Amino acid sequence: MPAYRDIVRRIDSIKNTQKITKAMQVVAATRLRRAQQAVQAARPYAEKMVEVLQTASERATEYKHPFLIRREGKRAVMVLITTDKGLCGAINVNNIRAATRFMNEHYAEGQRYVTVGRKGRDFLLRYRRSVVAEVSGIADRPTMAQILPAITVALDEYTKGNTDAVILCYSKWISTMRQEPTVQTLIPAEIPRRESSQQQQGPRADYIYEPDPESVLDGLLPRYVETQIFQAVLENKASEYSAKMIAMQNATNAAGDLIDALTLYANKVRQAGITTELMEIVSGAEAMRAASK
């Protein structure tokens, strides 16, 4: 049976750990609110860009931008978005598993990766996967300038004909308790069709393009791909802090349960020690009484 003081020291150590996890939970909750605001602020820009692309593609029906042409081949560049730090549950494992599984099933011949985040980069390099570009140390409030070099490498690989598709994998933020690994094809780009006038609420916008819709598509399609990746980075940040907040909350609760169990065990050890000492005192007193007779 361990000594009472050893159990007390362990309880004190767990209490200190509980304070740390509680503080990390509060920090993650604060940053989660900021990440949610960033995701919501970026959505109107992305939605408006999609609307302009839809109208431009309807005008330029005969024009085919290289990003819109589907290539037959088994080569692809995967843009894998993960976190830089751990203690955020299974978010990184789920993203890496979804990305590698998709690449093995659809692009087995030529697999290359562009990583955003240290965890994905370290995993791929450990298993000797081809990483052509990486970005790490992303701030809590990401900017396009931080991830643009990696995006440029992925677009150049497709433009030069070194790959047949550009794929994106990230963790989509749905709610605080739910984050889903998502894989989507960036290039060849698939511009969603506009709703018909009967289904759409309100007036339908129409645009006059200068110099022509083809030039607008040339300028907007690379920006569209960049916006999709930037939006995925923001979604992944929100998912990271959600997962971290839940993980730290679970760790805090588990520490509390362990403290309660150890406190009960310490009380039993202390009571057993007191009982043993009383028995020794009584036995000594009986022995002295017997000796005096």
Residue pairs with C-beta under 8 A, 6 or more apart in sequence:
1 269
1 272
2 269
3 269
4 266
4 269
4 270
4 273
7 262
7 265
7 266
7 269
8 266
10 262
11 259
11 262
11 263
11 266
14 255
14 258
14 259
14 262
15 255
15 259
17 255
18 252
18 255
18 256
18 259
21 248
21 251
21 252
21 255
22 248
22 252
24 87
24 244
24 248
25 245
25 248
25 249
25 252
28 241
28 242
28 244
28 245
28 248
29 241
29 245
31 140
31 241
32 176
32 238
32 241
32 242
32 245
34 140
34 141
35 140
35 173
35 234
35 237
35 238
35 240
35 241
36 173
36 238
38 141
38 142
38 234
38 237
38 238
39 173
39 231
39 234
39 235
39 238
42 230
42 231
42 234
43 231
45 227
46 227
46 228
46 231
49 220
49 223
49 224
49 227
50 191
50 192
50 224
51 194
51 205
52 207
52 216
52 220
53 191
53 217
53 220
53 221
53 224
54 191
54 192
54 193
54 194
55 194
55 205
55 206
55 207
56 207
56 209
56 213
56 216
56 217
56 220
57 191
57 213
57 217
58 194
59 209
59 213
60 212
60 213
60 214
60 217
63 213
63 214
63 217
65 217
65 218
65 221
66 158
66 159
67 158
67 187
67 188
67 189
67 221
67 222
67 225
68 188
68 189
68 191
68 221
69 188
70 188
71 164
71 165
71 188
72 164
73 109
73 110
73 164
73 165
74 106
74 107
74 108
74 109
74 110
74 164
75 107
75 109
75 110
75 111
75 112
75 162
75 163
75 164
75 165
76 103
76 106
76 107
76 110
76 111
76 112
76 163
76 164
76 165
76 166
76 167
77 112
77 113
77 114
77 132
77 154
77 157
77 158
77 163
77 165
77 166
77 167
78 99
78 102
78 103
78 111
78 112
78 113
78 114
78 167
78 168
78 169
79 113
79 114
79 115
79 116
79 150
79 151
79 154
79 166
79 167
79 168
79 169
79 186
79 229
79 232
80 95
80 96
80 99
80 113
80 114
80 115
80 116
80 117
80 120
80 124
80 169
81 95
81 115
81 116
81 117
81 120
81 168
81 169
81 170
81 171
81 229
81 232
81 233
81 236
82 91
82 92
82 95
82 96
82 115
82 116
82 117
82 118
82 119
82 120
82 121
82 123
82 236
83 91
83 92
83 117
83 118
83 119
83 236
83 240
84 117
84 118
84 119
84 136
84 137
84 138
85 118
85 119
86 92
86 119
87 244
87 247
87 248
88 240
88 241
88 243
88 244
88 247
89 243
89 244
89 246
89 247
90 243
91 171
91 179
91 239
91 240
91 243
92 117
92 119
92 120
92 123
94 171
94 181
95 120
95 169
95 170
95 171
95 181
95 236
96 119
96 120
96 123
97 181
98 169
98 181
98 182
98 183
99 113
99 120
99 167
99 169
99 183
102 167
102 169
102 183
103 111
103 167
104 111
107 164
107 165
107 167
110 163
110 164
111 129
111 130
112 130
112 131
112 132
112 157
112 163
113 120
113 124
113 129
113 130
113 131
113 132
114 131
114 132
114 133
114 134
114 150
114 151
114 153
114 154
115 121
115 124
115 131
115 133
115 134
115 135
115 136
115 150
116 134
116 135
116 136
116 138
116 147
116 150
116 229
116 233
117 135
117 136
117 138
117 236
118 136
118 137
121 131
121 134
121 136
124 131
125 131
132 153
132 154
132 157
133 149
133 150
133 153
133 154
134 150
135 146
135 147
135 149
135 150
138 146
138 147
138 233
138 237
139 146
140 237
142 230
142 233
142 234
142 237
144 226
144 230
147 229
147 230
147 233
148 226
151 225
151 226
151 229
154 166
154 186
155 166
155 187
155 222
155 225
157 163
157 166
158 165
158 166
158 187
165 185
165 187
165 188
166 185
166 186
166 187
166 225
167 183
167 184
167 185
167 186
168 183
168 184
168 185
168 186
168 228
168 229
168 232
169 181
169 182
169 183
170 181
170 182
170 232
170 233
170 235
170 236
171 179
171 180
171 181
171 182
171 235
171 236
171 239
171 240
172 179
172 180
172 181
172 182
172 235
172 239
173 179
173 235
173 236
173 238
173 239
173 242
174 180
175 242
176 242
176 245
176 246
177 242
177 246
179 239
179 242
179 243
182 232
184 228
186 225
186 228
186 229
187 225
189 221
189 224
189 225
194 200
194 204
197 204
209 215
209 216
